[in-house]
Amino acid sequence: MRSSAVTLTLVLVAVACDRVPEARPDTSPPTPPAKAPAAPAVASAAPATGSYRLPATDRVIAIGDLHGDLGALRATLRLAGAIDTDDRWIGKQLTVVQTGDQVDRGDQDREVLDVIEKLENDAKAADSHFYVLNGNHELMNAGFDFRYVTRKSFARFGDYSRQATGAAEHLPDDQRGRAAAFSPGGPYALKLSKHLTLALVGDSLFAHAGVLPAHVDYGLDRINRESQDFLSGRSRSSSPALSAEDSPIWTRFYGGSVDETTCQVLGRVLQQVGAKRLVVGHTVQAAGINGACDNRLFRIDVGLSAFFGENPRQVLEITPAGAKVLKAGAGATTPAEPPRKSQPRDSALHSPP
């Protein structure tokens, strides 16, 4: 039997080949290019209870990528029964998880982040939880990668222009306000630093793009801490565990076609952390929210932002009875599974944990 280090290396090589056009930036102004973290020679045991393990209520709602669309945020939260038409939190004993990418592509980044911050506090007061994760676009903005920022969204941060220092001062005039707001330690980066990158909420593991065995070996709490340290300004550069293309905010391993290898890797991750399912966003699912690997994997990015067109509003509801898709104007449905492609057996990829 090959060692677990060889197993993880082959898995990550497979992941790296599954890229789509939205590429990870090669460099980010305040962040030097980084290499992927090396996996330990021996797989670690399931981690002890830490900050990535969060309490949940019996009803959990998962919301995918919002991309600067305040209407999408409001519509999905109302669909979930979390807020009323005046944006007041009305959910009781309710847990909502948003899986990252609140910003970019749309014009209302600032409004989305401001409303989220208010509702996080309101949820606590109502004996509920509103957990928000960071995705690749949150980290991209902290690294001054503004390729997906709209003109109107740049303008909405114009009042921060006078606070621009360091690298932000050398950007074009219309970008300085956003750079000052999102630079590590800046006012909006500090808001993001309060969020986790990975979370086990009840018995469901959440990530923007995915969790691989190497991430568990590296340490989920460690990844969260390194993300928060970068955004808060405590660390001068982003961790390799976040900037690598197979990282939890960049990997496409779970977003495309599913085969036996996908499900076996997923099974190993779930066993390591003691979870029943993994919920991810990041890769738009043209067919809507769907389950895979016997509903141990759910892909919930349905292109909620107007940038992607008029796609139906959908959220995933998880209860002790199972998972259902809630759709605007329609009843709940059981998530459909795409056909699973066969994959030739490889002893390294299929070696036991």
N, C-alpha and C positions, 0 to 999 in steps of 0.2 A: 504494500500500500504506500502511495506517495505521501509525503508530509503535508500538513495543512497549509504550510507556506506556499508549496507548489500549487495546491488547490486554489488558494486565494489569488495567486498571481495569474493563473489561467482564466479565472472568472473575470478579473479586472481587465485583462486583455480583451476578452469578449465584449465587455461593456464599452471599452474605448472605441470599438469599431462600430458602435451603434449610434453615431452622432446624427444630428439633424442641422439644418442651416443656421439656427441661432447658436453661434459658436461662443464658447468661453473666450473672453479676451486674452490675448497673449500677454499683455501687460496692463497694469492699472497705475495711474500716476503716483499714488502714495504707496503702492504695493509692488515689490519686486516679483518677477515670475517665480513660481514655486514648483517643486516636484511633488508627486503623490507621496503620502506617508507610507513608510515601509510597514508591511504586516509583520507581527511578531512570529517567531519561528514556531511557536506552539499556541494554538487557539486558547484564549482565556475562557474561564468559566463565566456563567451568567453574572453580570455586574450586580453589585449590592445596590440596595435602594439609594437613589440619588435624586438630584433636582429634575432629571428628565422624566421621572415618574410622578404623574399628576393625578389628583383625585378626579373622579367623574361621577355624574349622576346616572340614573338608569336610562335616560334619553340623551344621546349624543348626536349632534348635527355637524357634518363636515362640509365645508365650503371651499371650493377651488379658487383658482387664480382670478383676481379682480382687475388688475391692470388699469388703475386710474379711473375706474368707472363707479362713481358714487351711487348711481341708480342701481347698478348690479349689487352693490353691498346692501342697499336698503331692501331691494326685492328679495334677495336670498334670506335675509334675516326675518323678513315678514313671512316668507314661505315657511320658515322654521318655527314661527310663532314666538320669536325672540323680541321683536319690537312692534310698536303700533305705528300708525301713519304719521305720528308726530316724533318719531325716532326715540320714543321712550321705551326702556327695557321692560317687557311684560312677562318674559319667560320665568317660570318658577321651577326650581329643581331641574334646570336645563344646562347642558354643556354644549358650547359651540366651539369648534376648532376651524380656524382658517389656515390653509396650508402654504401661505406665502405668496409672493408676487402681488403685493397690494399696489405697486407703483409701475410706471412706464407704460407706453403705448397709448394711454388715455390722457385726458386733459385735467383730471381732478385728483391728482396724487395727494395734494395737500389736504383737500377736504376729506378724502378717504381716511388718511392717517389721523386727522383730528377727530372724526366721528368714531373711529375705532377706539381711540384713547378714552373718549368719554364713555363709550359703552362698556369697555373693560371694567371701569369703576362702577358703573350702574349695575352690571351683572353681579358683582360681588355683594352689593347692597341688597340684591334680590335672592341671595342664597343660590346663585348660579355661577357658572364659569364661562368666560370668553377668552379662549387661548388663541393667540396669533403667532404664527411661525414666520421666520425669515426665509425668503427664497433667494434665488440667484440675483434677481433684480434689485433687491434691497442692498445686497453686498456690492453689486455693480455700481450703484449710485454712491456708496461710501468710498469706492475706488475711482470716482470721477469718470466712469464709463457711462456716458450719456447718449449712446447711440439710439436708444429707444424713447427718449424724452421728447414730448411734443413742444412746439413753440409756446402754446398757451400754458403748459405746465411749467416751463422755464419762467414765464412771466409771473406766475403765482408766487414765486419765491423771491421776487425782485426786492422786497423790503429787507432781505438779508445781505444785499450786495455790499453794504458798508462794513460788514463783519468779515469779509473775505480776507484771509491771510495766507501766507505761504504759497503753496502751489495754486490755490484758488485765485490768487491775485493775477496769475498769468493766463487765465482762461479768458475767452471773449466776454465782453461786457454782459451780454444777456445770460451767460451761464454762471456768473460769479455768485449770484444769490443762492442758486440751488447748491452750488459747491460748498458755500459756507454753511448751509442748512444741513447737508448730508455728510460733510467731512467728519471723520472720526472725532468724537467729542463735541460736534456741532449739535444744535438743538433738536433736529429731527433724527440724527444718528443716535442721540441719547434715547429718544423714544423707542427706536428700533432695538437698542441694546437691552431693553427690558424683556424682549421676546426671546424665546428659545428657537433653535434650529430643528431639534428633534424632541419628540415628546411621546411618552407612553401614557395615554389617557385611559384610565381603567384598563381594559384588556386589548386596546387598539393602539398600534404604533403608528405615529404620524410623522411624515417628512415631506418636504417640498417635492423632491425628486425620487428619493429612495434610500434604503438602508441595505448595505451589503455586509457580509461577514467581517470584512476588514475594518469597517466602521465600528462594529461592536468590539472587536479586538483593540482598536485604537482607544475606544472609550467614548460613549455617547455624551456623558457629562463633560468630558474633556472637549469634545467638539463644540458643545453649547458654550462652555466657558471661553474658548478661544474666539468664537464669534462675538460674544458680548464684550470681550476685552478689546477686540479690534474696533467695534462700533463706538465704544465708550471712549476710545483714545488711550486706553491703558496699554495697548500693544501697538507698535509702530507699523505693523504689516499684518495682512490677513494670513491665517494659517494655511499651510499646504493642504490640510485636510478639508478645507473649504474651497480652495481655488483649483484643485485638480479636477479634470473633466469627469472622473468617476466619483466625485464627492457627493454627499447627500443632497446638495442643491443643484447639481449639474447632470448627474447620471441619467441616461435614457434606458437603462437596463430593464426597467419595469413598464416603460411607456409604450413600447411597440408590440410586435407579435410575441405571443407567449408560447413557450415550449417546455419540455420536461426539465430542461436545465434551469429555466427561470423559476419553476415551481420548487425545485429541489434547493436552490440557493435561498429562495424565500423561506422555505421550511426550516432551514438551518438558522436563519436570522430570528424567526419567531421563537424557535426553541431556545436560542441563546438569551433572549430578553423576557421570555415568558409571556408572549402575546398571542392572541388568536388571529389577528389580521394586521395587514399593513395598508395604510391609506396614503395615496400620493396625488400630487397635482403635476404641474410642469409641462406635460405633453398633452396637447389638446386631443380629446377623443371625439372624433366626428360623429360617432354613434351615440354619444351621451355617456353618462356615468355607467361604468360596467364593472363587473367582477371577473376575476380570473383565479386559476389555481384553486378550484373548489371554494370560491368566495373567501379565500384567505388574502386576496389582493384586490383592492378597489382603486380605480383610476377616476379621479373626480374633476379634472380640468376639462370643462366643456366650452371654453371660450366665452365666459360670461361678459367680458368687456365688449362694448360696442365696436371696438377696433376689429373684432372678428365677425361682425355682422349681427343679425338679429337671431341669435341662438336662444333656445328655450332656457328659462331659469330652472336650474336643478340643484338639489342638495342631497346628500346621503344621510339617512337617518339610521342610527345604530341603537338597538335596544336589546334587552336580554332575549327577545324572541328572534333576533336576527337583524339583517340590514335591508333597507328599502330605499328606493329613489323617490323623492318628493319632487313633483313637477308642477310648475305654475299652471293653473287651470286644469289640472288633471289629478287623479288619485295617485296613491302610492303604488309603485310597481317593484317587483323583485329584479335586482340587477341581472342583466343577461351576461352570459359568459361567451367571449369570442372562441372560435374553434382553437384547440390547442394543437400546435404543429408538432410533428414527431421530430425527435432529435437523436442522432446516433449516440449510443452510450460511449462515454469517455470515462475511464476509471478514475482519472484525477478529479474531474468535475463531480463525480458521483460518490467519491469516498465519503464515509460517514463522518459526522462532526467529531 
